[in-house]
Amino acid sequence: MSLDPPAYILSLQNNIRARPISWEGAVRAKTITDNDLKKIKSIDKVRKEQRRQTIEGDTESYVSLLLGGKDGQSIFQSAAKRPDIIQYMLVLSGDLIDDIPSFASALTKHPEPYSPLLPLLKQSSNPEEPIPLLTSSVLSSLISSALMSSSKADKQLGEALPQLYTYLSSLAKSTDAGLQDIAVQEYSAVLRTSTSRLQFWKQRDETLTPLFDILRNASGSSRDTDSALWSGSSTIRSISDGGIGGGVGLQLLYHVLLVIWQLSFEGASVGEGLHDEQDIVLLFTHLLRLSPKEKTTRLLLGTLLNLVSASPSVLLPAAVLARLPTTLKTLSTRHLTDPDLLDDLKALQEKLDEYTATQTTFDEYAAELETGHLRWSPPHKNPDFWRENARRILDENKGELIRKLAEIMSKPWEQDRQVLAIGCNDVSCLVKEVPERRSQLEKAGLKGRVMELMANEDESVRWESLRAVGEFLRYQVA
């Protein structure tokens, strides 16, 4: 999938192309050689076809100019003290790689194709510094070419890719949407193979977390206030300025979603982690409600389908709790025309229908506990549910669900205190239905926790904790 280059990079490149360079002065200063200058002039400011013929007629010589060889250093090394030449050659290198695929392939076959470029990424900590920005653009194109032309692991590539990801992550963390867009487009350029995707996942604290921060901003929530997502009450927002929630532009949103979609092809390796660490099903279900264009809806559905297909035991229950089936039903009533979108929508609906047809209310409750978050779903306030399932909840997998409930309630939930109120309700119902098993709840720390919550500043938490403590006291032996 080809994307237009980021506007910021294009503007920078055009500005540099227009600058005059004192090449003869550089030769006199012995910054570059006469031979270097001849090569540069033979391919600079000439028609693309003439440039291609010149390069293909002496490919090895031009590879040596950019990357170094037996006759001398790379021009990026010899001209290290001339930032104007470095910038110009980075722009020219990018043009050559993009316009002449055979030359890009020849560069990747150099013994050390990335060595002259990687130090340039670290030349400045200023995210707007031209040399690192231009270097990242060249590296992403070069690495993309290397990844697509070879299926075997490469030591040089294995060293370069993490460094590129680290640099791009610094752009993604910026508050400047233009820099963020550069990062995600260059991520997308290299996330075309399993090797690059798994390395991206390995560095996910750097690479992925800032992207999910952008998506949460777009959704109108944050990592600490995901209760906004659980409510599921939002609708499609009007798009008056090309953006959605949090001022996130539509193009940036699309590019971030494209990166996550590419990563989802490693669903077997990343699906459960995306659920545990990012609540991806909940977030993407919410974004489906907000999605203003078919192209963003297509990526959201495609990602969910890839992940659910790869990790059904974890992600299907999460999808039901996030009300994805209802969202898909609403989505299917829209006038949608994209055939890939419609295919993914149908396939996802079929998977969810097949799953929900086999589920019981107990399964729904157990799945909710597994998500690590509680909401006022039907089982919590249903007396019949507790009469039929309280003992099973206590017994299931040697008390695993009770330990999960205790783990959830041990957290402060300062941004979503209803979770604590719901947890206290569940403890109250368990004691009421199976009073002889109170000691199991005490050993899990639940009695002590509900007693602590009697002093909570939230009224609903205090009320539900009081009910739970009352049930314990009801069966207390005098």
ZAMARGU-287904 format. One record per residue (C-alpha): residue in one letter; x, y, z. Coordinates in steps of 0.02 Angstrom, whole numbers. Each point is the difference from the previous one (the first is absolute). Layout:
residues N
<rec type="A" east="X" north="Y" up="Z"/>
...
This chain:
residues 478
<rec type="M" east="0" north="0" up="0"/>
<rec type="S" east="85" north="160" up="-60"/>
<rec type="L" east="-23" north="162" up="95"/>
<rec type="D" east="39" north="178" up="-51"/>
<rec type="P" east="159" north="61" up="86"/>
<rec type="P" east="-27" north="105" up="156"/>
<rec type="A" east="-25" north="183" up="-45"/>
<rec type="Y" east="132" north="58" up="124"/>
<rec type="I" east="134" north="-111" up="-80"/>
<rec type="L" east="-51" north="50" up="-177"/>
<rec type="S" east="13" north="184" up="43"/>
<rec type="L" east="171" north="-27" up="81"/>
<rec type="Q" east="65" north="-99" up="-149"/>
<rec type="N" east="-60" north="129" up="-126"/>
<rec type="N" east="81" north="139" up="100"/>
<rec type="I" east="167" north="-92" up="4"/>
<rec type="R" east="-6" north="-42" up="-186"/>
<rec type="A" east="-13" north="186" up="-37"/>
<rec type="R" east="153" north="49" up="103"/>
<rec type="P" east="163" north="33" up="-92"/>
<rec type="I" east="148" north="-104" up="57"/>
<rec type="S" east="182" north="57" up="-22"/>
<rec type="W" east="61" north="-168" up="-64"/>
<rec type="E" east="165" north="68" up="-67"/>
<rec type="G" east="34" north="78" up="170"/>
<rec type="A" east="-29" north="-169" up="80"/>
<rec type="V" east="127" north="-77" up="-118"/>
<rec type="R" east="129" north="136" up="38"/>
<rec type="A" east="-27" north="-31" up="186"/>
<rec type="K" east="25" north="-186" up="-35"/>
<rec type="T" east="-171" north="-36" up="74"/>
<rec type="I" east="-43" north="-97" up="-156"/>
<rec type="T" east="108" north="-59" up="-145"/>
<rec type="D" east="-3" north="49" up="-184"/>
<rec type="N" east="-65" north="-174" up="-36"/>
<rec type="D" east="-142" north="24" up="125"/>
<rec type="L" east="-47" north="165" up="-82"/>
<rec type="K" east="-5" north="-78" up="-173"/>
<rec type="K" east="-117" north="-137" up="60"/>
<rec type="I" east="-114" north="123" up="88"/>
<rec type="K" east="-11" north="118" up="-150"/>
<rec type="S" east="-37" north="-145" up="-117"/>
<rec type="I" east="-161" north="-41" up="94"/>
<rec type="D" east="-50" north="167" up="79"/>
<rec type="K" east="-130" north="111" up="-84"/>
<rec type="V" east="-22" north="-114" up="-150"/>
<rec type="R" east="-153" north="-90" up="-69"/>
<rec type="K" east="-52" north="-158" up="92"/>
<rec type="E" east="30" north="-112" up="-150"/>
<rec type="Q" east="175" north="70" up="-27"/>
<rec type="R" east="38" north="-23" up="184"/>
<rec type="R" east="-61" north="-179" up="-4"/>
<rec type="Q" east="108" north="-43" up="-150"/>
<rec type="T" east="153" north="80" up="80"/>
<rec type="I" east="-25" north="-94" up="164"/>
<rec type="E" east="-35" north="-167" up="-84"/>
<rec type="G" east="154" north="22" up="-109"/>
<rec type="D" east="117" north="10" up="150"/>
<rec type="T" east="-101" north="-58" up="150"/>
<rec type="E" east="146" north="-54" up="107"/>
<rec type="S" east="83" north="171" up="-14"/>
<rec type="Y" east="-157" north="90" up="62"/>
<rec type="V" east="-26" north="-124" up="141"/>
<rec type="S" east="177" north="40" up="57"/>
<rec type="L" east="-38" north="186" up="-9"/>
<rec type="L" east="-143" north="-17" up="124"/>
<rec type="L" east="59" north="-143" up="109"/>
<rec type="G" east="189" north="-6" up="-23"/>
<rec type="G" east="107" north="-138" up="-72"/>
<rec type="K" east="177" north="-54" up="-38"/>
<rec type="D" east="39" north="171" up="-77"/>
<rec type="G" east="-53" north="105" up="147"/>
<rec type="Q" east="-129" north="55" up="129"/>
<rec type="S" east="-184" north="32" up="-24"/>
<rec type="I" east="-35" north="181" up="-44"/>
<rec type="F" east="-102" north="11" up="161"/>
<rec type="Q" east="160" north="-36" up="96"/>
<rec type="S" east="120" north="106" up="-101"/>
<rec type="A" east="-117" north="151" up="1"/>
<rec type="A" east="-45" north="-17" up="184"/>
<rec type="K" east="45" north="182" up="36"/>
<rec type="R" east="-107" north="67" up="-142"/>
<rec type="P" east="-183" north="-15" up="52"/>
<rec type="D" east="-57" north="82" up="-163"/>
<rec type="I" east="83" north="-138" up="-102"/>
<rec type="I" east="-66" north="-136" up="117"/>
<rec type="Q" east="-177" north="66" up="-18"/>
<rec type="Y" east="14" north="15" up="-189"/>
<rec type="M" east="69" north="-176" up="-19"/>
<rec type="L" east="-135" north="-72" up="113"/>
<rec type="V" east="-133" north="76" up="-112"/>
<rec type="L" east="89" north="-61" up="-157"/>
<rec type="S" east="20" north="-174" up="77"/>
<rec type="G" east="-185" north="-8" up="39"/>
<rec type="D" east="-42" north="46" up="-180"/>
<rec type="L" east="116" north="-136" up="-68"/>
<rec type="I" east="-71" north="-134" up="115"/>
<rec type="D" east="-180" north="46" up="-42"/>
<rec type="D" east="26" north="19" up="-188"/>
<rec type="I" east="121" north="-142" up="-39"/>
<rec type="P" east="-50" north="-165" up="86"/>
<rec type="S" east="153" north="-91" up="-68"/>
<rec type="F" east="113" north="129" up="83"/>
<rec type="A" east="-92" north="-20" up="165"/>
<rec type="S" east="28" north="-187" up="-13"/>
<rec type="A" east="185" north="28" up="-35"/>
<rec type="L" east="17" north="112" up="153"/>
<rec type="T" east="-75" north="-133" up="113"/>
<rec type="K" east="130" north="-126" up="-61"/>
<rec type="H" east="143" north="110" up="61"/>
<rec type="P" east="92" north="-84" up="146"/>
<rec type="E" east="-52" north="142" up="117"/>
<rec type="P" east="-146" north="90" up="-83"/>
<rec type="Y" east="-59" north="94" up="155"/>
<rec type="S" east="164" north="42" up="89"/>
<rec type="P" east="29" north="172" up="-80"/>
<rec type="L" east="-180" north="52" up="35"/>
<rec type="L" east="-39" north="-61" up="176"/>
<rec type="P" east="114" north="127" up="89"/>
<rec type="L" east="-97" north="140" up="-87"/>
<rec type="L" east="-159" north="-51" up="94"/>
<rec type="K" east="84" north="50" up="162"/>
<rec type="Q" east="72" north="165" up="-61"/>
<rec type="S" east="-128" north="103" up="97"/>
<rec type="S" east="-134" north="-21" up="133"/>
<rec type="N" east="-104" north="135" up="-84"/>
<rec type="P" east="-142" north="-92" up="-88"/>
<rec type="E" east="-7" north="133" up="-136"/>
<rec type="E" east="186" north="-13" up="-44"/>
<rec type="P" east="8" north="-33" up="-189"/>
<rec type="I" east="143" north="-126" up="-6"/>
<rec type="P" east="-78" north="-134" up="115"/>
<rec type="L" east="-170" north="25" up="-84"/>
<rec type="L" east="71" north="-21" up="-174"/>
<rec type="T" east="107" north="-147" up="57"/>
<rec type="S" east="-151" north="-90" up="71"/>
<rec type="S" east="-89" north="22" up="-167"/>
<rec type="V" east="148" north="-75" up="-96"/>
<rec type="L" east="21" north="-142" up="126"/>
<rec type="S" east="-183" north="-47" up="-1"/>
<rec type="S" east="2" north="-13" up="-190"/>
<rec type="L" east="163" north="-96" up="0"/>
<rec type="I" east="-54" north="-120" up="138"/>
<rec type="S" east="-168" north="-26" up="-83"/>
<rec type="S" east="89" north="-50" up="-161"/>
<rec type="A" east="115" north="-118" up="96"/>
<rec type="L" east="-145" north="-82" up="91"/>
<rec type="M" east="-100" north="-29" up="-158"/>
<rec type="S" east="146" north="-69" up="-101"/>
<rec type="S" east="62" north="-129" up="125"/>
<rec type="S" east="-84" north="-130" up="109"/>
<rec type="K" east="153" north="-41" up="105"/>
<rec type="A" east="54" north="83" up="162"/>
<rec type="D" east="133" north="133" up="-24"/>
<rec type="K" east="118" north="57" up="138"/>
<rec type="Q" east="18" north="176" up="-69"/>
<rec type="L" east="-188" north="18" up="-14"/>
<rec type="G" east="-22" north="-71" up="175"/>
<rec type="E" east="110" north="139" up="67"/>
<rec type="A" east="-73" north="142" up="-104"/>
<rec type="L" east="-186" north="-32" up="22"/>
<rec type="P" east="-6" north="24" up="191"/>
<rec type="Q" east="97" north="163" up="-18"/>
<rec type="L" east="-121" north="65" up="-131"/>
<rec type="Y" east="-148" north="-49" up="109"/>
<rec type="T" east="75" north="90" up="150"/>
<rec type="Y" east="23" north="159" up="-100"/>
<rec type="L" east="-175" north="-7" up="-75"/>
<rec type="S" east="-75" north="-28" up="172"/>
<rec type="S" east="71" north="169" up="53"/>
<rec type="L" east="-99" north="80" up="-142"/>
<rec type="A" east="-158" north="-96" up="44"/>
<rec type="K" east="11" north="67" up="179"/>
<rec type="S" east="6" north="178" up="-65"/>
<rec type="T" east="-153" north="112" up="15"/>
<rec type="D" east="28" north="56" up="-180"/>
<rec type="A" east="-121" north="-94" up="-114"/>
<rec type="G" east="119" north="22" up="-149"/>
<rec type="L" east="141" north="-88" up="91"/>
<rec type="Q" east="-119" north="-136" up="62"/>
<rec type="D" east="-55" north="-30" up="-179"/>
<rec type="I" east="181" north="-18" up="-58"/>
<rec type="A" east="26" north="-134" up="133"/>
<rec type="V" east="-154" north="-103" up="-42"/>
<rec type="Q" east="26" north="9" up="-188"/>
<rec type="E" east="180" north="-58" up="18"/>
<rec type="Y" east="-55" north="-137" up="120"/>
<rec type="S" east="-125" north="-55" up="-132"/>
<rec type="A" east="134" north="-3" up="-135"/>
<rec type="V" east="101" north="-132" up="94"/>
<rec type="L" east="-140" north="-102" up="81"/>
<rec type="R" east="-19" north="-109" up="-152"/>
<rec type="T" east="79" north="-160" up="64"/>
<rec type="S" east="-15" north="-108" up="153"/>
<rec type="T" east="179" north="44" up="50"/>
<rec type="S" east="-33" north="187" up="9"/>
<rec type="R" east="-170" north="-21" up="82"/>
<rec type="L" east="66" north="-112" up="139"/>
<rec type="Q" east="144" north="120" up="34"/>
<rec type="F" east="-128" north="142" up="8"/>
<rec type="W" east="-97" north="-103" up="128"/>
<rec type="K" east="158" north="-38" up="98"/>
<rec type="Q" east="28" north="187" up="18"/>
<rec type="R" east="-185" north="35" up="33"/>
<rec type="D" east="28" north="111" up="152"/>
<rec type="E" east="90" north="119" up="-118"/>
<rec type="T" east="-91" north="-32" up="-163"/>
<rec type="L" east="-179" north="-49" up="39"/>
<rec type="T" east="-46" north="94" up="159"/>
<rec type="P" east="10" north="175" up="-79"/>
<rec type="L" east="-112" north="-60" up="-142"/>
<rec type="F" east="-132" north="-62" up="120"/>
<rec type="D" east="12" north="166" up="91"/>
<rec type="I" east="-47" north="84" up="-165"/>
<rec type="L" east="-146" north="-121" up="-24"/>
<rec type="R" east="-63" north="28" up="177"/>
<rec type="N" east="12" north="186" up="-28"/>
<rec type="A" east="-103" north="-22" up="-158"/>
<rec type="S" east="-128" north="-103" up="95"/>
<rec type="G" east="-19" north="131" up="136"/>
<rec type="S" east="70" north="-111" up="137"/>
<rec type="S" east="167" north="-34" up="82"/>
<rec type="R" east="87" north="-150" up="77"/>
<rec type="D" east="-66" north="53" up="171"/>
<rec type="T" east="-178" north="36" up="-54"/>
<rec type="D" east="-50" north="-149" up="-105"/>
<rec type="S" east="-171" north="2" up="85"/>
<rec type="A" east="-46" north="121" up="-140"/>
<rec type="L" east="26" north="-145" up="-119"/>
<rec type="W" east="-97" north="-126" up="105"/>
<rec type="S" east="-155" north="110" up="-2"/>
<rec type="G" east="-12" north="-22" up="-189"/>
<rec type="S" east="-112" north="152" up="-12"/>
<rec type="S" east="95" north="102" up="-130"/>
<rec type="T" east="-58" north="23" up="-178"/>
<rec type="I" east="82" north="55" up="-161"/>
<rec type="R" east="66" north="177" up="19"/>
<rec type="S" east="-18" north="135" up="-130"/>
<rec type="I" east="162" north="31" up="-93"/>
<rec type="S" east="17" north="186" up="-29"/>
<rec type="D" east="189" north="19" up="-1"/>
<rec type="G" east="64" north="-164" up="-70"/>
<rec type="G" east="23" north="-72" up="175"/>
<rec type="I" east="-92" north="-90" up="138"/>
<rec type="G" east="22" north="-4" up="189"/>
<rec type="G" east="147" north="87" up="81"/>
<rec type="G" east="39" north="94" up="-161"/>
<rec type="V" east="72" north="-157" up="-81"/>
<rec type="G" east="-3" north="25" up="-188"/>
<rec type="L" east="-84" north="-128" up="-111"/>
<rec type="Q" east="159" north="-38" up="-97"/>
<rec type="L" east="101" north="-27" up="158"/>
<rec type="L" east="-137" north="-113" up="68"/>
<rec type="Y" east="0" north="-100" up="-161"/>
<rec type="H" east="189" north="-20" up="0"/>
<rec type="V" east="5" north="-56" up="183"/>
<rec type="L" east="-139" north="-126" up="-33"/>
<rec type="L" east="97" north="-61" up="-153"/>
<rec type="V" east="151" north="-39" up="109"/>
<rec type="I" east="-106" north="-96" up="127"/>
<rec type="W" east="-84" north="-95" up="-143"/>
<rec type="Q" east="171" north="-51" up="-68"/>
<rec type="L" east="51" north="-58" up="173"/>
<rec type="S" east="-160" north="-102" up="16"/>
<rec type="F" east="66" north="-123" up="-130"/>
<rec type="E" east="105" north="-66" up="144"/>
<rec type="G" east="-160" north="-29" up="98"/>
<rec type="A" east="56" north="-165" up="76"/>
<rec type="S" east="150" north="88" up="79"/>
<rec type="V" east="-76" north="169" up="43"/>
<rec type="G" east="-188" north="-25" up="23"/>
<rec type="E" east="-4" north="-42" up="185"/>
<rec type="G" east="130" north="133" up="39"/>
<rec type="L" east="-100" north="133" up="-91"/>
<rec type="H" east="-151" north="-52" up="102"/>
<rec type="D" east="89" north="-4" up="168"/>
<rec type="E" east="103" north="158" up="-24"/>
<rec type="Q" east="-108" north="110" up="-111"/>
<rec type="D" east="-180" north="-65" up="13"/>
<rec type="I" east="1" north="4" up="-189"/>
<rec type="V" east="-171" north="-80" up="-29"/>
<rec type="L" east="-86" north="125" up="114"/>
<rec type="L" east="93" north="148" up="-77"/>
<rec type="F" east="-27" north="-55" up="-181"/>
<rec type="T" east="-185" north="-35" up="33"/>
<rec type="H" east="-16" north="178" up="63"/>
<rec type="L" east="96" north="68" up="-150"/>
<rec type="L" east="-118" north="-95" up="-116"/>
<rec type="R" east="-142" north="103" up="70"/>
<rec type="L" east="97" north="160" up="-36"/>
<rec type="S" east="80" north="-50" up="-165"/>
<rec type="P" east="-41" north="138" up="-125"/>
<rec type="K" east="60" north="-84" up="-160"/>
<rec type="E" east="-8" north="-172" up="-79"/>
<rec type="K" east="189" north="-7" up="-12"/>
<rec type="T" east="20" north="13" up="190"/>
<rec type="T" east="-146" north="-119" up="29"/>
<rec type="R" east="81" north="-127" up="-117"/>
<rec type="L" east="163" north="2" up="98"/>
<rec type="L" east="-89" north="-15" up="167"/>
<rec type="L" east="-101" north="-149" up="-59"/>
<rec type="G" east="148" north="-82" up="-86"/>
<rec type="T" east="107" north="15" up="156"/>
<rec type="L" east="-136" north="-71" up="113"/>
<rec type="L" east="-31" north="-144" up="-119"/>
<rec type="N" east="186" north="-44" up="-8"/>
<rec type="L" east="19" north="4" up="189"/>
<rec type="V" east="-162" north="-91" up="42"/>
<rec type="S" east="42" north="-136" up="-127"/>
<rec type="A" east="173" north="-24" up="76"/>
<rec type="S" east="-49" north="7" up="185"/>
<rec type="P" east="-184" north="-47" up="10"/>
<rec type="S" east="0" north="-68" up="179"/>
<rec type="V" east="54" north="169" up="69"/>
<rec type="L" east="-67" north="127" up="-123"/>
<rec type="L" east="-174" north="-69" up="-37"/>
<rec type="P" east="-56" north="17" up="183"/>
<rec type="A" east="77" north="174" up="4"/>
<rec type="A" east="-94" north="45" up="-159"/>
<rec type="V" east="-167" north="-50" up="76"/>
<rec type="L" east="34" north="100" up="158"/>
<rec type="A" east="50" north="152" up="-104"/>
<rec type="R" east="-169" north="-16" up="-91"/>
<rec type="L" east="83" north="-27" up="-166"/>
<rec type="P" east="-146" north="-106" up="-66"/>
<rec type="T" east="-120" north="146" up="28"/>
<rec type="T" east="122" north="121" up="-81"/>
<rec type="L" east="18" north="-113" up="-152"/>
<rec type="K" east="-187" north="-15" up="-15"/>
<rec type="T" east="-16" north="190" up="-2"/>
<rec type="L" east="144" north="12" up="-124"/>
<rec type="S" east="-86" north="-122" up="-119"/>
<rec type="T" east="-148" north="120" up="-16"/>
<rec type="R" east="111" north="136" up="-75"/>
<rec type="H" east="19" north="23" up="-187"/>
<rec type="L" east="172" north="-80" up="-18"/>
<rec type="T" east="77" north="-32" up="-170"/>
<rec type="D" east="179" north="-61" up="29"/>
<rec type="P" east="1" north="-187" up="-45"/>
<rec type="D" east="146" north="-43" up="116"/>
<rec type="L" east="-86" north="90" up="143"/>
<rec type="L" east="-163" north="-94" up="-32"/>
<rec type="D" east="91" north="-167" up="-8"/>
<rec type="D" east="89" north="33" up="166"/>
<rec type="L" east="-161" north="60" up="81"/>
<rec type="K" east="-90" north="-159" up="-52"/>
<rec type="A" east="142" north="-114" up="56"/>
<rec type="L" east="14" north="86" up="169"/>
<rec type="Q" east="-188" north="-9" up="28"/>
<rec type="E" east="1" north="-185" up="-40"/>
<rec type="K" east="138" north="-35" up="124"/>
<rec type="L" east="-89" north="96" up="137"/>
<rec type="D" east="-168" north="-80" up="-38"/>
<rec type="E" east="78" north="-173" up="8"/>
<rec type="Y" east="83" north="42" up="165"/>
<rec type="T" east="-150" north="81" up="85"/>
<rec type="A" east="-113" north="-145" up="-49"/>
<rec type="T" east="102" north="-115" up="112"/>
<rec type="Q" east="22" north="116" up="150"/>
<rec type="T" east="-89" north="-6" up="168"/>
<rec type="T" east="-21" north="141" up="124"/>
<rec type="F" east="139" north="-78" up="105"/>
<rec type="D" east="117" north="12" up="-149"/>
<rec type="E" east="-44" north="183" up="-19"/>
<rec type="Y" east="40" north="35" up="182"/>
<rec type="A" east="164" north="-99" up="-5"/>
<rec type="A" east="51" north="90" up="-159"/>
<rec type="E" east="-34" north="167" up="82"/>
<rec type="L" east="114" north="-43" up="145"/>
<rec type="E" east="135" north="-53" up="-122"/>
<rec type="T" east="-3" north="173" up="-80"/>
<rec type="G" east="56" north="75" up="166"/>
<rec type="H" east="-144" north="125" up="-4"/>
<rec type="L" east="-178" north="-7" up="67"/>
<rec type="R" east="-156" north="87" up="-63"/>
<rec type="W" east="-182" north="-14" up="49"/>
<rec type="S" east="-35" north="-141" up="-122"/>
<rec type="P" east="-158" north="-105" up="27"/>
<rec type="P" east="72" north="-139" up="113"/>
<rec type="H" east="51" north="118" up="142"/>
<rec type="K" east="-178" north="49" up="48"/>
<rec type="N" east="-87" north="-162" up="-45"/>
<rec type="P" east="-46" north="-103" up="156"/>
<rec type="D" east="-31" north="-155" up="-106"/>
<rec type="F" east="176" north="10" up="-69"/>
<rec type="W" east="77" north="-2" up="174"/>
<rec type="R" east="-112" north="-141" up="61"/>
<rec type="E" east="50" north="-107" up="-149"/>
<rec type="N" east="183" north="47" up="-14"/>
<rec type="A" east="73" north="61" up="166"/>
<rec type="R" east="71" north="-169" up="49"/>
<rec type="R" east="69" north="-30" up="-174"/>
<rec type="I" east="87" north="170" up="5"/>
<rec type="L" east="84" north="-49" up="164"/>
<rec type="D" east="50" north="-172" up="-65"/>
<rec type="E" east="50" north="41" up="-178"/>
<rec type="N" east="181" north="-51" up="-34"/>
<rec type="K" east="41" north="-8" up="186"/>
<rec type="G" east="-62" north="175" up="38"/>
<rec type="E" east="79" north="89" up="-149"/>
<rec type="L" east="-149" north="116" up="-25"/>
<rec type="I" east="1" north="53" up="183"/>
<rec type="R" east="184" north="40" up="-12"/>
<rec type="K" east="-36" north="103" up="-156"/>
<rec type="L" east="-139" north="94" up="90"/>
<rec type="A" east="118" north="35" up="144"/>
<rec type="E" east="133" north="62" up="-121"/>
<rec type="I" east="-123" north="120" up="-82"/>
<rec type="M" east="-61" north="67" up="167"/>
<rec type="S" east="177" north="24" up="66"/>
<rec type="K" east="25" north="145" up="-122"/>
<rec type="P" east="-51" north="179" up="46"/>
<rec type="W" east="-106" north="34" up="-157"/>
<rec type="E" east="8" north="186" up="35"/>
<rec type="Q" east="-67" north="42" up="-173"/>
<rec type="D" east="-134" north="-135" up="-1"/>
<rec type="R" east="-61" north="-36" up="176"/>
<rec type="Q" east="-155" north="-92" up="-60"/>
<rec type="V" east="114" north="-150" up="-24"/>
<rec type="L" east="23" north="-7" up="189"/>
<rec type="A" east="-187" north="17" up="29"/>
<rec type="I" east="-35" north="-144" up="-119"/>
<rec type="G" east="135" north="-106" up="84"/>
<rec type="C" east="-78" north="30" up="172"/>
<rec type="N" east="-170" north="-49" up="-71"/>
<rec type="D" east="74" north="-164" up="-62"/>
<rec type="V" east="81" north="-39" up="167"/>
<rec type="S" east="-167" north="34" up="87"/>
<rec type="C" east="-91" north="-118" up="-117"/>
<rec type="L" east="129" north="-139" up="21"/>
<rec type="V" east="-9" north="7" up="190"/>
<rec type="K" east="-189" north="4" up="-4"/>
<rec type="E" east="-14" north="-154" up="-112"/>
<rec type="V" east="144" north="-104" up="70"/>
<rec type="P" east="29" north="61" up="179"/>
<rec type="E" east="98" north="-155" up="50"/>
<rec type="R" east="137" north="51" up="-123"/>
<rec type="R" east="33" north="169" up="83"/>
<rec type="S" east="174" north="-55" up="51"/>
<rec type="Q" east="50" north="-20" up="-183"/>
<rec type="L" east="-47" north="181" up="-32"/>
<rec type="E" east="91" north="56" up="157"/>
<rec type="K" east="159" north="-92" up="-51"/>
<rec type="A" east="-8" north="87" up="-169"/>
<rec type="G" east="-1" north="166" up="91"/>
<rec type="L" east="-175" north="47" up="-53"/>
<rec type="K" east="-74" north="23" up="175"/>
<rec type="G" east="140" north="118" up="50"/>
<rec type="R" east="-17" north="96" up="-163"/>
<rec type="V" east="-188" north="29" up="13"/>
<rec type="M" east="24" north="59" up="179"/>
<rec type="E" east="130" north="126" up="-60"/>
<rec type="L" east="-119" north="63" up="-133"/>
<rec type="M" east="-131" north="48" up="130"/>
<rec type="A" east="102" north="161" up="18"/>
<rec type="N" east="12" north="32" up="-188"/>
<rec type="E" east="-48" north="175" up="-56"/>
<rec type="D" east="-117" north="-67" up="-133"/>
<rec type="E" east="-177" north="-24" up="66"/>
<rec type="S" east="-42" north="-151" up="-108"/>
<rec type="V" east="160" north="-88" up="54"/>
<rec type="R" east="-40" north="34" up="183"/>
<rec type="W" east="-177" north="-67" up="-21"/>
<rec type="E" east="51" north="-161" up="-89"/>
<rec type="S" east="144" north="-32" up="121"/>
<rec type="L" east="-120" north="23" up="147"/>
<rec type="R" east="-115" north="-131" up="-76"/>
<rec type="A" east="145" north="-121" up="-21"/>
<rec type="V" east="62" north="25" up="178"/>
<rec type="G" east="-178" north="-24" up="60"/>
<rec type="E" east="-7" north="-171" up="-83"/>
<rec type="F" east="162" north="-52" up="85"/>
<rec type="L" east="-67" north="58" up="168"/>
<rec type="R" east="-166" north="-87" up="-25"/>
<rec type="Y" east="87" north="-169" up="8"/>
<rec type="Q" east="129" north="47" up="131"/>
<rec type="V" east="0" north="-124" up="144"/>
<rec type="A" east="-25" north="93" up="163"/>
